[in-house]
C-alpha cells in the first residue's frame, strides 16, 4: 500500500514538474513574442513619423513655390 502511495506521489510530482516547465516555456515564448511585436511596432512608428516629416517638408516647399508664383 505504501508503495502505491509513493508511486502516486512520484507521478503527481512528475506531472507537476512537466506542467511547470511547459508553463515557463509558454511564458518565455509569449515574452519574446511581445518583445518582437514591440520592436516591429516601434520601427513602424518611426517610419510613419519619418514619412510624415517628409510629407510636411514637401508641402512646405509646394506652398513656398505657390507663394513665389503668386508674387510674380
PDB file of N, CA, C and O in Angstrom:
ATOM      1  N   UNK A   1       0.821  -1.191   0.000  1.00  0.00           N
ATOM      2  CA  UNK A   1       0.000   0.000   0.000  1.00  0.00           C
ATOM      3  C   UNK A   1       0.868   1.258   0.000  1.00  0.00           C
ATOM      4  O   UNK A   1       0.609   2.207  -0.741  1.00  0.00           O
ATOM      5  N   UNK A   2       1.904   1.249   0.846  1.00  0.00           N
ATOM      6  CA  UNK A   2       2.795   2.404   0.916  1.00  0.00           C
ATOM      7  C   UNK A   2       3.463   2.637  -0.433  1.00  0.00           C
ATOM      8  O   UNK A   2       3.621   3.780  -0.862  1.00  0.00           O
ATOM      9  N   UNK A   3       3.849   1.573  -1.092  1.00  0.00           N
ATOM     10  CA  UNK A   3       4.497   1.704  -2.404  1.00  0.00           C
ATOM     11  C   UNK A   3       3.543   2.343  -3.413  1.00  0.00           C
ATOM     12  O   UNK A   3       3.967   3.156  -4.235  1.00  0.00           O
ATOM     13  N   UNK A   4       2.277   1.988  -3.359  1.00  0.00           N
ATOM     14  CA  UNK A   4       1.288   2.571  -4.267  1.00  0.00           C
ATOM     15  C   UNK A   4       1.160   4.074  -4.030  1.00  0.00           C
ATOM     16  O   UNK A   4       1.086   4.866  -4.970  1.00  0.00           O
ATOM     17  N   UNK A   5       1.135   4.441  -2.762  1.00  0.00           N
ATOM     18  CA  UNK A   5       1.037   5.864  -2.411  1.00  0.00           C
ATOM     19  C   UNK A   5       2.284   6.606  -2.880  1.00  0.00           C
ATOM     20  O   UNK A   5       2.192   7.703  -3.430  1.00  0.00           O
ATOM     21  N   UNK A   6       3.450   6.000  -2.658  1.00  0.00           N
ATOM     22  CA  UNK A   6       4.700   6.616  -3.112  1.00  0.00           C
ATOM     23  C   UNK A   6       4.724   6.766  -4.633  1.00  0.00           C
ATOM     24  O   UNK A   6       5.184   7.784  -5.153  1.00  0.00           O
ATOM     25  N   UNK A   7       4.232   5.758  -5.341  1.00  0.00           N
ATOM     26  CA  UNK A   7       4.174   5.830  -6.809  1.00  0.00           C
ATOM     27  C   UNK A   7       3.251   6.959  -7.265  1.00  0.00           C
ATOM     28  O   UNK A   7       3.576   7.704  -8.191  1.00  0.00           O
ATOM     29  N   UNK A   8       2.115   7.075  -6.615  1.00  0.00           N
ATOM     30  CA  UNK A   8       1.166   8.142  -6.971  1.00  0.00           C
ATOM     31  C   UNK A   8       1.775   9.511  -6.687  1.00  0.00           C
ATOM     32  O   UNK A   8       1.633  10.434  -7.488  1.00  0.00           O
ATOM     33  N   UNK A   9       2.455   9.644  -5.547  1.00  0.00           N
ATOM     34  CA  UNK A   9       3.117  10.909  -5.217  1.00  0.00           C
ATOM     35  C   UNK A   9       4.177  11.251  -6.260  1.00  0.00           C
ATOM     36  O   UNK A   9       4.288  12.401  -6.685  1.00  0.00           O
ATOM     37  N   UNK A  10       4.952  10.255  -6.670  1.00  0.00           N
ATOM     38  CA  UNK A  10       6.005  10.468  -7.666  1.00  0.00           C
ATOM     39  C   UNK A  10       5.384  10.882  -9.008  1.00  0.00           C
ATOM     40  O   UNK A  10       5.864  11.803  -9.668  1.00  0.00           O
ATOM     41  N   UNK A  11       4.316  10.190  -9.395  1.00  0.00           N
ATOM     42  CA  UNK A  11       3.640  10.541 -10.648  1.00  0.00           C
ATOM     43  C   UNK A  11       3.097  11.970 -10.589  1.00  0.00           C
ATOM     44  O   UNK A  11       3.203  12.731 -11.550  1.00  0.00           O
ATOM     45  N   UNK A  12       2.524  12.309  -9.457  1.00  0.00           N
ATOM     46  CA  UNK A  12       1.992  13.661  -9.274  1.00  0.00           C
ATOM     47  C   UNK A  12       3.118  14.686  -9.377  1.00  0.00           C
ATOM     48  O   UNK A  12       2.964  15.717 -10.032  1.00  0.00           O
ATOM     49  N   UNK A  13       4.231  14.408  -8.738  1.00  0.00           N
ATOM     50  CA  UNK A  13       5.376  15.319  -8.791  1.00  0.00           C
ATOM     51  C   UNK A  13       5.903  15.445 -10.222  1.00  0.00           C
ATOM     52  O   UNK A  13       6.259  16.541 -10.655  1.00  0.00           O
ATOM     53  N   UNK A  14       5.953  14.339 -10.951  1.00  0.00           N
ATOM     54  CA  UNK A  14       6.407  14.372 -12.349  1.00  0.00           C
ATOM     55  C   UNK A  14       5.480  15.227 -13.208  1.00  0.00           C
ATOM     56  O   UNK A  14       5.937  16.037 -14.015  1.00  0.00           O
ATOM     57  N   UNK A  15       4.181  15.040 -13.028  1.00  0.00           N
ATOM     58  CA  UNK A  15       3.200  15.829 -13.792  1.00  0.00           C
ATOM     59  C   UNK A  15       3.337  17.309 -13.438  1.00  0.00           C
ATOM     60  O   UNK A  15       3.312  18.164 -14.323  1.00  0.00           O
ATOM     61  N   UNK A  16       3.479  17.607 -12.165  1.00  0.00           N
ATOM     62  CA  UNK A  16       3.618  18.997 -11.731  1.00  0.00           C
ATOM     63  C   UNK A  16       4.883  19.625 -12.319  1.00  0.00           C
ATOM     64  O   UNK A  16       4.865  20.778 -12.750  1.00  0.00           O
ATOM     65  N   UNK A  17       5.971  18.870 -12.335  1.00  0.00           N
ATOM     66  CA  UNK A  17       7.229  19.371 -12.899  1.00  0.00           C
ATOM     67  C   UNK A  17       7.082  19.648 -14.390  1.00  0.00           C
ATOM     68  O   UNK A  17       7.534  20.684 -14.877  1.00  0.00           O
ATOM     69  N   UNK A  18       6.450  18.725 -15.118  1.00  0.00           N
ATOM     70  CA  UNK A  18       6.233  18.919 -16.560  1.00  0.00           C
ATOM     71  C   UNK A  18       5.328  20.127 -16.819  1.00  0.00           C
ATOM     72  O   UNK A  18       5.593  20.935 -17.709  1.00  0.00           O
ATOM     73  N   UNK A  19       4.264  20.236 -16.032  1.00  0.00           N
ATOM     74  CA  UNK A  19       3.344  21.363 -16.208  1.00  0.00           C
ATOM     75  C   UNK A  19       4.038  22.692 -15.951  1.00  0.00           C
ATOM     76  O   UNK A  19       3.817  23.665 -16.671  1.00  0.00           O
ATOM     77  N   UNK A  20       4.878  22.727 -14.923  1.00  0.00           N
ATOM     78  CA  UNK A  20       5.608  23.961 -14.625  1.00  0.00           C
ATOM     79  C   UNK A  20       6.566  24.294 -15.758  1.00  0.00           C
ATOM     80  O   UNK A  20       6.670  25.453 -16.161  1.00  0.00           O
ATOM     81  N   UNK A  21       7.260  23.301 -16.272  1.00  0.00           N
ATOM     82  CA  UNK A  21       8.198  23.530 -17.376  1.00  0.00           C
ATOM     83  C   UNK A  21       7.454  24.031 -18.615  1.00  0.00           C
ATOM     84  O   UNK A  21       7.923  24.939 -19.300  1.00  0.00           O
ATOM     85  N   UNK A  22       6.301  23.440 -18.896  1.00  0.00           N
ATOM     86  CA  UNK A  22       5.510  23.883 -20.049  1.00  0.00           C
ATOM     87  C   UNK A  22       5.011  25.309 -19.855  1.00  0.00           C
ATOM     88  O   UNK A  22       5.039  26.111 -20.788  1.00  0.00           O
ATOM     89  N   UNK A  23       4.557  25.625 -18.652  1.00  0.00           N
ATOM     90  CA  UNK A  23       4.077  26.978 -18.359  1.00  0.00           C
ATOM     91  C   UNK A  23       5.219  27.985 -18.473  1.00  0.00           C
ATOM     92  O   UNK A  23       5.039  29.066 -19.033  1.00  0.00           O
ATOM     93  N   UNK A  24       6.383  27.639 -17.949  1.00  0.00           N
ATOM     94  CA  UNK A  24       7.544  28.526 -18.049  1.00  0.00           C
ATOM     95  C   UNK A  24       7.936  28.748 -19.507  1.00  0.00           C
ATOM     96  O   UNK A  24       8.248  29.869 -19.909  1.00  0.00           O
ATOM     97  N   UNK A  25       7.919  27.688 -20.285  1.00  0.00           N
ATOM     98  CA  UNK A  25       8.260  27.789 -21.703  1.00  0.00           C
ATOM     99  C   UNK A  25       7.253  28.668 -22.433  1.00  0.00           C
ATOM    100  O   UNK A  25       7.644  29.524 -23.226  1.00  0.00           O
ATOM    101  N   UNK A  26       5.974  28.470 -22.178  1.00  0.00           N
ATOM    102  CA  UNK A  26       4.929  29.281 -22.804  1.00  0.00           C
ATOM    103  C   UNK A  26       5.116  30.750 -22.445  1.00  0.00           C
ATOM    104  O   UNK A  26       5.015  31.627 -23.303  1.00  0.00           O
ATOM    105  N   UNK A  27       5.391  31.011 -21.161  1.00  0.00           N
ATOM    106  CA  UNK A  27       5.585  32.376 -20.679  1.00  0.00           C
ATOM    107  C   UNK A  27       6.779  33.033 -21.373  1.00  0.00           C
ATOM    108  O   UNK A  27       6.683  34.176 -21.820  1.00  0.00           O
ATOM    109  N   UNK A  28       7.890  32.324 -21.464  1.00  0.00           N
ATOM    110  CA  UNK A  28       9.075  32.870 -22.123  1.00  0.00           C
ATOM    111  C   UNK A  28       8.801  33.142 -23.602  1.00  0.00           C
ATOM    112  O   UNK A  28       9.232  34.165 -24.134  1.00  0.00           O
ATOM    113  N   UNK A  29       8.087  32.230 -24.266  1.00  0.00           N
ATOM    114  CA  UNK A  29       7.741  32.440 -25.674  1.00  0.00           C
ATOM    115  C   UNK A  29       6.838  33.655 -25.844  1.00  0.00           C
ATOM    116  O   UNK A  29       7.008  34.426 -26.788  1.00  0.00           O
ATOM    117  N   UNK A  30       5.885  33.832 -24.942  1.00  0.00           N
ATOM    118  CA  UNK A  30       4.995  34.997 -25.009  1.00  0.00           C
ATOM    119  C   UNK A  30       5.785  36.283 -24.806  1.00  0.00           C
ATOM    120  O   UNK A  30       5.558  37.268 -25.508  1.00  0.00           O
ATOM    121  N   UNK A  31       6.714  36.281 -23.848  1.00  0.00           N
ATOM    122  CA  UNK A  31       7.536  37.469 -23.625  1.00  0.00           C
ATOM    123  C   UNK A  31       8.349  37.808 -24.870  1.00  0.00           C
ATOM    124  O   UNK A  31       8.440  38.973 -25.257  1.00  0.00           O
ATOM    125  N   UNK A  32       8.934  36.800 -25.492  1.00  0.00           N
ATOM    126  CA  UNK A  32       9.710  37.009 -26.708  1.00  0.00           C
ATOM    127  C   UNK A  32       8.821  37.537 -27.827  1.00  0.00           C
ATOM    128  O   UNK A  32       9.210  38.450 -28.556  1.00  0.00           O
ATOM    129  N   UNK A  33       7.643  36.971 -27.961  1.00  0.00           N
ATOM    130  CA  UNK A  33       6.701  37.410 -28.991  1.00  0.00           C
ATOM    131  C   UNK A  33       6.292  38.868 -28.769  1.00  0.00           C
ATOM    132  O   UNK A  33       6.240  39.653 -29.716  1.00  0.00           O
ATOM    133  N   UNK A  34       6.006  39.224 -27.527  1.00  0.00           N
ATOM    134  CA  UNK A  34       5.626  40.601 -27.216  1.00  0.00           C
ATOM    135  C   UNK A  34       6.782  41.561 -27.455  1.00  0.00           C
ATOM    136  O   UNK A  34       6.579  42.674 -27.941  1.00  0.00           O
ATOM    137  N   UNK A  35       7.984  41.138 -27.119  1.00  0.00           N
ATOM    138  CA  UNK A  35       9.155  41.979 -27.353  1.00  0.00           C
ATOM    139  C   UNK A  35       9.366  42.193 -28.849  1.00  0.00           C
ATOM    140  O   UNK A  35       9.669  43.305 -29.281  1.00  0.00           O
ATOM    141  N   UNK A  36       9.208  41.136 -29.635  1.00  0.00           N
ATOM    142  CA  UNK A  36       9.341  41.266 -31.087  1.00  0.00           C
ATOM    143  C   UNK A  36       8.269  42.189 -31.653  1.00  0.00           C
ATOM    144  O   UNK A  36       8.546  42.990 -32.545  1.00  0.00           O
ATOM    145  N   UNK A  37       7.042  42.079 -31.136  1.00  0.00           N
ATOM    146  CA  UNK A  37       5.962  42.969 -31.568  1.00  0.00           C
ATOM    147  C   UNK A  37       6.288  44.419 -31.230  1.00  0.00           C
ATOM    148  O   UNK A  37       6.039  45.325 -32.025  1.00  0.00           O
ATOM    149  N   UNK A  38       6.847  44.626 -30.042  1.00  0.00           N
ATOM    150  CA  UNK A  38       7.197  45.980 -29.615  1.00  0.00           C
ATOM    151  C   UNK A  38       8.243  46.579 -30.549  1.00  0.00           C
ATOM    152  O   UNK A  38       8.128  47.738 -30.946  1.00  0.00           O
ATOM    153  N   UNK A  39       9.250  45.805 -30.898  1.00  0.00           N
ATOM    154  CA  UNK A  39      10.302  46.280 -31.801  1.00  0.00           C
ATOM    155  C   UNK A  39       9.715  46.599 -33.171  1.00  0.00           C
ATOM    156  O   UNK A  39      10.018  47.640 -33.754  1.00  0.00           O
ATOM    157  N   UNK A  40       8.874  45.703 -33.685  1.00  0.00           N
ATOM    158  CA  UNK A  40       8.266  45.906 -35.001  1.00  0.00           C
ATOM    159  C   UNK A  40       7.388  47.157 -35.001  1.00  0.00           C
ATOM    160  O   UNK A  40       7.445  47.957 -35.936  1.00  0.00           O
ATOM    161  N   UNK A  41       6.584  47.325 -33.964  1.00  0.00           N
ATOM    162  CA  UNK A  41       5.702  48.480 -33.897  1.00  0.00           C
ATOM    163  C   UNK A  41       6.494  49.769 -33.717  1.00  0.00           C
ATOM    164  O   UNK A  41       6.111  50.808 -34.255  1.00  0.00           O
ATOM    165  N   UNK A  42       7.578  49.716 -32.978  1.00  0.00           N
ATOM    166  CA  UNK A  42       8.435  50.894 -32.830  1.00  0.00           C
ATOM    167  C   UNK A  42       9.041  51.282 -34.173  1.00  0.00           C
ATOM    168  O   UNK A  42       9.114  52.465 -34.507  1.00  0.00           O
ATOM    169  N   UNK A  43       9.476  50.288 -34.940  1.00  0.00           N
ATOM    170  CA  UNK A  43      10.017  50.552 -36.276  1.00  0.00           C
ATOM    171  C   UNK A  43       8.952  51.161 -37.179  1.00  0.00           C
ATOM    172  O   UNK A  43       9.220  52.122 -37.899  1.00  0.00           O
ATOM    173  N   UNK A  44       7.745  50.603 -37.140  1.00  0.00           N
ATOM    174  CA  UNK A  44       6.658  51.122 -37.967  1.00  0.00           C
ATOM    175  C   UNK A  44       6.314  52.553 -37.580  1.00  0.00           C
ATOM    176  O   UNK A  44       6.067  53.389 -38.449  1.00  0.00           O
ATOM    177  N   UNK A  45       6.296  52.839 -36.289  1.00  0.00           N
ATOM    178  CA  UNK A  45       6.002  54.192 -35.824  1.00  0.00           C
ATOM    179  C   UNK A  45       7.083  55.165 -36.273  1.00  0.00           C
ATOM    180  O   UNK A  45       6.776  56.264 -36.735  1.00  0.00           O
ATOM    181  N   UNK A  46       8.346  54.771 -36.142  1.00  0.00           N
ATOM    182  CA  UNK A  46       9.446  55.631 -36.577  1.00  0.00           C
ATOM    183  C   UNK A  46       9.351  55.896 -38.077  1.00  0.00           C
ATOM    184  O   UNK A  46       9.545  57.027 -38.522  1.00  0.00           O
ATOM    185  N   UNK A  47       9.055  54.860 -38.853  1.00  0.00           N
ATOM    186  CA  UNK A  47       8.920  55.037 -40.300  1.00  0.00           C
ATOM    187  C   UNK A  47       7.757  55.959 -40.641  1.00  0.00           C
ATOM    188  O   UNK A  47       7.869  56.792 -41.540  1.00  0.00           O
ATOM    189  N   UNK A  48       6.643  55.818 -39.932  1.00  0.00           N
ATOM    190  CA  UNK A  48       5.485  56.683 -40.174  1.00  0.00           C
ATOM    191  C   UNK A  48       5.819  58.131 -39.826  1.00  0.00           C
ATOM    192  O   UNK A  48       5.424  59.046 -40.549  1.00  0.00           O
ATOM    193  N   UNK A  49       6.538  58.346 -38.731  1.00  0.00           N
ATOM    194  CA  UNK A  49       6.933  59.708 -38.353  1.00  0.00           C
ATOM    195  C   UNK A  49       7.871  60.308 -39.396  1.00  0.00           C
ATOM    196  O   UNK A  49       7.746  61.481 -39.746  1.00  0.00           O
ATOM    197  N   UNK A  50       8.812  59.501 -39.893  1.00  0.00           N
ATOM    198  CA  UNK A  50       9.727  59.991 -40.930  1.00  0.00           C
ATOM    199  C   UNK A  50       8.969  60.343 -42.205  1.00  0.00           C
ATOM    200  O   UNK A  50       9.243  61.364 -42.834  1.00  0.00           O
ATOM    201  N   UNK A  51       8.021  59.500 -42.581  1.00  0.00           N
ATOM    202  CA  UNK A  51       7.229  59.771 -43.782  1.00  0.00           C
ATOM    203  C   UNK A  51       6.402  61.038 -43.604  1.00  0.00           C
ATOM    204  O   UNK A  51       6.294  61.843 -44.529  1.00  0.00           O
ATOM    205  N   UNK A  52       5.820  61.221 -42.427  1.00  0.00           N
ATOM    206  CA  UNK A  52       5.050  62.427 -42.149  1.00  0.00           C
ATOM    207  C   UNK A  52       5.937  63.667 -42.219  1.00  0.00           C
ATOM    208  O   UNK A  52       5.530  64.689 -42.771  1.00  0.00           O
ATOM    209  N   UNK A  53       7.134  63.586 -41.668  1.00  0.00           N
ATOM    210  CA  UNK A  53       8.061  64.718 -41.727  1.00  0.00           C
ATOM    211  C   UNK A  53       8.429  65.028 -43.176  1.00  0.00           C
ATOM    212  O   UNK A  53       8.492  66.196 -43.559  1.00  0.00           O
ATOM    213  N   UNK A  54       8.672  63.996 -43.986  1.00  0.00           N
ATOM    214  CA  UNK A  54       8.974  64.203 -45.409  1.00  0.00           C
ATOM    215  C   UNK A  54       7.805  64.868 -46.118  1.00  0.00           C
ATOM    216  O   UNK A  54       8.000  65.797 -46.902  1.00  0.00           O
ATOM    217  N   UNK A  55       6.607  64.405 -45.853  1.00  0.00           N
ATOM    218  CA  UNK A  55       5.420  64.990 -46.485  1.00  0.00           C
ATOM    219  C   UNK A  55       5.222  66.438 -46.049  1.00  0.00           C
ATOM    220  O   UNK A  55       4.831  67.279 -46.858  1.00  0.00           O
ATOM    221  N   UNK A  56       5.487  66.735 -44.782  1.00  0.00           N
ATOM    222  CA  UNK A  56       5.369  68.118 -44.305  1.00  0.00           C
ATOM    223  C   UNK A  56       6.397  69.020 -44.981  1.00  0.00           C
ATOM    224  O   UNK A  56       6.088  70.160 -45.328  1.00  0.00           O
ATOM    225  N   UNK A  57       7.623  68.515 -45.171  1.00  0.00           N
ATOM    226  CA  UNK A  57       8.645  69.311 -45.869  1.00  0.00           C
ATOM    227  C   UNK A  57       8.235  69.541 -47.326  1.00  0.00           C
ATOM    228  O   UNK A  57       8.392  70.641 -47.855  1.00  0.00           O
ATOM    229  N   UNK A  58       7.719  68.512 -47.958  1.00  0.00           N
ATOM    230  CA  UNK A  58       7.270  68.626 -49.345  1.00  0.00           C
ATOM    231  C   UNK A  58       6.121  69.633 -49.449  1.00  0.00           C
ATOM    232  O   UNK A  58       6.098  70.456 -50.365  1.00  0.00           O
ATOM    233  N   UNK A  59       5.180  69.570 -48.526  1.00  0.00           N
ATOM    234  CA  UNK A  59       4.066  70.514 -48.508  1.00  0.00           C
ATOM    235  C   UNK A  59       4.572  71.940 -48.319  1.00  0.00           C
ATOM    236  O   UNK A  59       4.089  72.866 -48.970  1.00  0.00           O
ATOM    237  N   UNK A  60       5.534  72.112 -47.435  1.00  0.00           N
ATOM    238  CA  UNK A  60       6.089  73.451 -47.194  1.00  0.00           C
ATOM    239  C   UNK A  60       6.771  73.984 -48.453  1.00  0.00           C
ATOM    240  O   UNK A  60       6.624  75.161 -48.783  1.00  0.00           O
ATOM    241  N   UNK A  61       7.517  73.126 -49.161  1.00  0.00           N
ATOM    242  CA  UNK A  61       8.156  73.554 -50.416  1.00  0.00           C
ATOM    243  C   UNK A  61       7.108  73.934 -51.455  1.00  0.00           C
ATOM    244  O   UNK A  61       7.264  74.925 -52.169  1.00  0.00           O
ATOM    245  N   UNK A  62       6.045  73.148 -51.537  1.00  0.00           N
ATOM    246  CA  UNK A  62       4.991  73.444 -52.505  1.00  0.00           C
ATOM    247  C   UNK A  62       4.300  74.763 -52.179  1.00  0.00           C
ATOM    248  O   UNK A  62       3.990  75.536 -53.086  1.00  0.00           O
ATOM    249  N   UNK A  63       4.058  75.029 -50.908  1.00  0.00           N
ATOM    250  CA  UNK A  63       3.446  76.303 -50.503  1.00  0.00           C
ATOM    251  C   UNK A  63       4.379  77.464 -50.825  1.00  0.00           C
ATOM    252  O   UNK A  63       3.948  78.520 -51.290  1.00  0.00           O
ATOM    253  N   UNK A  64       5.659  77.245 -50.570  1.00  0.00           N
ATOM    254  CA  UNK A  64       6.639  78.289 -50.872  1.00  0.00           C
ATOM    255  C   UNK A  64       6.683  78.555 -52.372  1.00  0.00           C
ATOM    256  O   UNK A  64       6.719  79.710 -52.796  1.00  0.00           O
ATOM    257  N   UNK A  65       6.679  77.494 -53.179  1.00  0.00           N
ATOM    258  CA  UNK A  65       6.663  77.656 -54.638  1.00  0.00           C
ATOM    259  C   UNK A  65       5.395  78.373 -55.083  1.00  0.00           C
ATOM    260  O   UNK A  65       5.444  79.244 -55.952  1.00  0.00           O
ATOM    261  N   UNK A  66       4.266  78.012 -54.491  1.00  0.00           N
ATOM    262  CA  UNK A  66       2.996  78.628 -54.852  1.00  0.00           C
ATOM    263  C   UNK A  66       3.006  80.112 -54.489  1.00  0.00           C
ATOM    264  O   UNK A  66       2.531  80.943 -55.263  1.00  0.00           O
ATOM    265  N   UNK A  67       3.545  80.447 -53.315  1.00  0.00           N
ATOM    266  CA  UNK A  67       3.650  81.854 -52.914  1.00  0.00           C
ATOM    267  C   UNK A  67       4.545  82.616 -53.879  1.00  0.00           C
ATOM    268  O   UNK A  67       4.256  83.758 -54.237  1.00  0.00           O
ATOM    269  N   UNK A  68       5.632  81.977 -54.295  1.00  0.00           N
ATOM    270  CA  UNK A  68       6.541  82.619 -55.249  1.00  0.00           C
ATOM    271  C   UNK A  68       5.865  82.865 -56.582  1.00  0.00           C
ATOM    272  O   UNK A  68       6.066  83.918 -57.188  1.00  0.00           O
ATOM    273  N   UNK A  69       5.079  81.931 -57.045  1.00  0.00           N
ATOM    274  CA  UNK A  69       4.368  82.097 -58.315  1.00  0.00           C
ATOM    275  C   UNK A  69       3.290  83.165 -58.213  1.00  0.00           C
ATOM    276  O   UNK A  69       3.060  83.903 -59.171  1.00  0.00           O
ATOM    277  N   UNK A  70       2.631  83.257 -57.073  1.00  0.00           N
ATOM    278  CA  UNK A  70       1.579  84.260 -56.901  1.00  0.00           C
ATOM    279  C   UNK A  70       2.167  85.665 -56.831  1.00  0.00           C
ATOM    280  O   UNK A  70       1.497  86.630 -57.198  1.00  0.00           O
ATOM    281  N   UNK A  71       3.394  85.793 -56.370  1.00  0.00           N
ATOM    282  CA  UNK A  71       4.030  87.106 -56.231  1.00  0.00           C
ATOM    283  C   UNK A  71       4.696  87.577 -57.511  1.00  0.00           C
ATOM    284  O   UNK A  71       5.247  88.677 -57.547  1.00  0.00           O
ATOM    285  N   UNK A  72       4.658  86.772 -58.559  1.00  0.00           N
ATOM    286  CA  UNK A  72       5.296  87.191 -59.817  1.00  0.00           C
ATOM    287  C   UNK A  72       4.438  88.153 -60.569  1.00  0.00           C
ATOM    288  O   UNK A  72       4.820  88.608 -61.648  1.00  0.00           O
TER     289      UNK A  72
END
